Amino acid sequence: MPSQIADWIAAEIVAERFAPGQRLNEKELSERLGISRAPLREALRMLETRGMVTITPQRGARVTMLSSEEMVHLFEIRAVLVGLAGREVARRWDARLEQALASGLDTLEQSVCDPAAYANASSALTLQIARASGNPRLAEMIQSFALQIGRYTRLGLSAQSRRDRSIGNWRSLFAAFRAGDEVLAESMQRLLATENRDAALKIIAERDESPMQVRSGLRIA
């Protein structure tokens, strides 16, 4: 049960229904989920190890709020990891991988006008590619980073212009896969990650300059 609770809270954080810096009230959560506090506390400890919440003695758990510097560092590491996955998939590309991954690109194409659906599809396809690399440890690391920065990735894809550019990059990535171009596949994977980072940082900077720093439940302090 604790792992299921942790996954649910993580999904709520990524979906911005729990805002960065928000205190997670144990009483309210246990009542909402119909559970005792023991498994909830275990779930919160699991989320702390994932870097999604911070637990302070006597104060409880809060959703981790990444600084701009932390975001840059995490996205840089993630860019390297997804780049490695992209390179390996291009090297291994065959009809089996085409069949396994092409539907993910189709889903992206169909959801490009829907910010939430597109962000979800992008995250899912990134993880599919990581698993298709044949390196389970690499896939595990990519998923871990996705949990920590997922809400910022969604933020970076919130504008239609960003999603239009993103889908173009995804098409180029798949062209590299099909051509067996390992260098280009790695480069496009990295570009997808760094452009999301840059877009998210720009939006956060704009909010910091605004007297109203709340949008869709995401509060930047």
For each residue, the residues with C-beta under 8 A, 3 or more apart:
1: 4 5 35 39
2: 5 6 39 40 42 43 46
3: 6 7 43 46
4: 1 7 8
5: 1 2 8 9 33 35 39 40 42 43
6: 2 3 9 10 43 44 46 47 50
7: 3 4 10 11
8: 4 5 11 12 33
9: 5 6 12 13 18 24 29 43 44 47 52 53
10: 6 7 13 14 47 50 52 147
11: 7 8 14 15
12: 8 9 15 17 18
13: 9 10 16 17 18 52 53 63 150 151
14: 10 11 147 150 151 154
15: 11 12 116 151 154
16: 13 19 151 154 216 217 218
17: 12 13 217
18: 9 12 13 22 24 63
19: 16 22 63 217 218 219
20: 63 64 65 66 151 218 219 220 221
21: 62 63 65 219 221
22: 18 19 62 63 219
23: 59 60 61 62
24: 9 18 29 44 53 60 61 62 63
25: 28 29 60
26: 29 30 37 40 41 44 60 61
27: 30 31 37
28: 25 31 32
29: 9 24 25 26 32 33 40
30: 26 27 33 34 35 36 37 40
31: 27 28 34
32: 28 29
33: 5 8 29 30 40
34: 30 31
35: 1 5 30 39 40
36: 30 39 40
37: 26 27 30 40 41
38: 41 42
39: 1 2 5 35 36 42 43
40: 2 5 26 29 30 33 35 36 37 43 44
41: 26 37 38 44 45
42: 2 5 38 39 45 46
43: 2 3 5 6 9 39 40 46 47
44: 6 9 24 26 40 41 47 48 53 55 61
45: 41 42 48 49 55
46: 2 3 6 42 43 49 50
47: 6 9 10 43 44 50 52 53 61
48: 44 45 51 52 53 54 55 61
49: 45 46
50: 6 10 46 47 144 147 148
51: 48 64 147 148
52: 9 10 13 47 48 63 64 147 148
53: 9 13 24 44 47 48 61 62 63 64
54: 48 61 62 64
55: 44 45 48 60 61
56: 59 60 61 62
57:
58:
59: 23 56 62
60: 23 24 25 26 55 56
61: 23 24 26 44 47 48 53 54 55 56
62: 21 22 23 24 53 54 56 59 65
63: 13 18 19 20 21 22 24 52 53
64: 20 51 52 53 54 148
65: 20 21 62 220 221
66: 20 70 71 74 148 149 152
67: 70 71
68: 71 72 201 204 205
69: 72 73
70: 66 67 73 74
71: 66 67 68 74 75 149 152 197 200 201
72: 68 69 75 76 197 201
73: 69 70 76 77
74: 66 70 71 77 78 145 148 149
75: 71 72 78 79 149 193 194 196 197
76: 72 73 79 80 194 197
77: 73 74 80 81 145
78: 74 75 81 82 142 145 146 149 193
79: 75 76 82 83 189 190 193 194 197
80: 76 77 83 84 190
81: 77 78 84 85 130 138 141 142 145
82: 78 79 85 86 126 129 130 142 189 190 192 193
83: 79 80 86 87 186 187 189 190 193
84: 80 81 87 88 133 135 138 186
85: 81 82 88 89 129 130 132 133 135 138 139 142 189
86: 82 83 89 90 129 173 176 177 185 186 188 189 190
87: 83 84 90 91 182 183 185 186 189
88: 84 85 91 92 133 134 135 138 182
89: 85 86 92 93 97 101 129 132 133 177 185
90: 86 87 93 176 177 179 180 181 182 184 185 186
91: 87 88 180 182
92: 88 89 97 132 133 134
93: 89 90 97 98 177 178 180
94: 97 98
95: 98 99
96: 99 100
97: 89 92 93 94 100 101 132 177
98: 93 94 95 101 102 178
99: 95 96 102
100: 96 97 103 128 132
101: 89 97 98 104 105 125 128 129 132 174 177
102: 98 99 105 106 174
103: 100 106 107
104: 101 107 108 121 124 125 128
105: 101 102 108 109 125 170 171 174
106: 102 103 109 110
107: 103 104 110 111 121 124 125
108: 104 105 111 112 118 121 122 125 167 170
109: 105 106 112 167
110: 106 107
111: 107 108 114 117 118 120 121
112: 108 109 118 163 164 167
113: 118 160 163
114: 111 117 118
115: 118 119 154 157 158 163
116: 15 119 120 154
117: 111 114 120 121
118: 108 111 112 113 114 115 121 122 157 163 166
119: 115 116 122 123 153 154 157
120: 111 116 117 123 124
121: 104 107 108 111 117 118 124 125
122: 108 118 119 125 126 153 157 166 170 192
123: 119 120 126 127 146 150 153
124: 104 107 120 121 127 128
125: 101 104 105 107 108 121 122 128 129 170
126: 82 122 123 129 130 142 146 192
127: 123 124 130 131 139 142 143 146
128: 100 101 104 124 125 131 132
129: 82 85 86 89 101 125 126 132 133 189
130: 81 82 85 126 127 133 135 138 139 142 143
131: 127 128 136 139
132: 85 89 92 97 100 101 128 129
133: 84 85 88 89 92 129 130 138 139
134: 88 92
135: 84 85 88 130 138 139
136: 131 139 140
137: 140 141
138: 81 84 85 88 130 133 135 141 142
139: 85 127 130 131 133 135 136 142 143
140: 136 137 143 144
141: 81 137 138 144 145
142: 78 81 82 85 126 127 130 138 139 145 146
143: 127 130 139 140 146 147
144: 50 140 141 147 148
145: 74 77 78 81 141 142 148 149
146: 78 123 126 127 142 143 149 150 153
147: 10 14 50 51 52 143 144 150
148: 50 51 52 64 66 74 144 145
149: 66 71 74 75 78 145 146 152 153
150: 13 14 123 146 147 153 154
151: 13 14 15 16 20 154 155 218
152: 66 71 149 155 156 196 197 200
153: 119 122 123 146 149 150 156 157 196 200
154: 14 15 16 115 116 119 150 151 157 158
155: 151 152 158 199 200 203 204 218
156: 152 153 162 195 196 197 198 199 200 203
157: 115 118 119 122 153 154 162 163 166 196 199
158: 115 154 155 162 203
159: 162 163 199
160: 113 163 164
161: 164 165
162: 156 157 158 159 165 166 195 199
163: 112 113 115 118 157 159 160 166 167
164: 112 160 161 167 168
165: 161 162 168 169 195
166: 118 122 157 162 163 169 170 192 195 196
167: 108 109 112 163 164 170 171
168: 164 165 171 172
169: 165 166 172 173 188 191 192 195
170: 105 108 122 125 166 167 173 174 192
171: 105 167 168 174 175
172: 168 169 175 176 184 188
173: 86 169 170 176 177 185 188 189 192
174: 101 102 105 170 171 177 178
175: 171 172 178 179
176: 86 90 172 173 179 181 182 184 185 188
177: 86 89 90 93 97 101 173 174 180 185
178: 93 98 174 175
179: 90 175 176 184
180: 90 91 93 177
181: 90 176 184 185
182: 87 88 90 91 176 185 186
183: 87 186 187
184: 90 172 176 179 181 187 188
185: 86 87 89 90 173 176 177 181 182 188 189
186: 83 84 86 87 90 182 183 189 190
187: 83 183 184 190 191
188: 86 169 172 173 176 184 185 191 192
189: 79 82 83 85 86 87 129 173 185 186 192 193
190: 79 80 82 83 86 186 187 193 194
191: 169 187 188 194 195
192: 82 122 126 166 169 170 173 188 189 195 196
193: 75 78 79 82 83 189 190 196 197
194: 75 76 79 190 191 197 198
195: 156 162 165 166 169 191 192 198 199
196: 75 152 153 156 157 166 192 193 199 200
197: 71 72 75 76 79 152 156 193 194 200 201
198: 156 194 195 201 202
199: 155 156 157 159 162 195 196 202 203
200: 71 152 153 155 156 196 197 203 204
201: 68 71 72 197 198 204 205
202: 198 199 205 206
203: 155 156 158 199 200 206 207
204: 68 155 200 201 207 208 220
205: 68 201 202 208 209
206: 202 203 209 210
207: 203 204 210 213 215 220
208: 204 205 213 220
209: 205 206
210: 206 207 213
211:
212:
213: 207 208 210 219 220 221
214: 217 218 219
215: 207 218
216: 16
217: 16 17 19 214
218: 16 19 20 151 155 214 215
219: 19 20 21 22 213 214
220: 20 65 204 207 208 213
221: 20 21 65 213
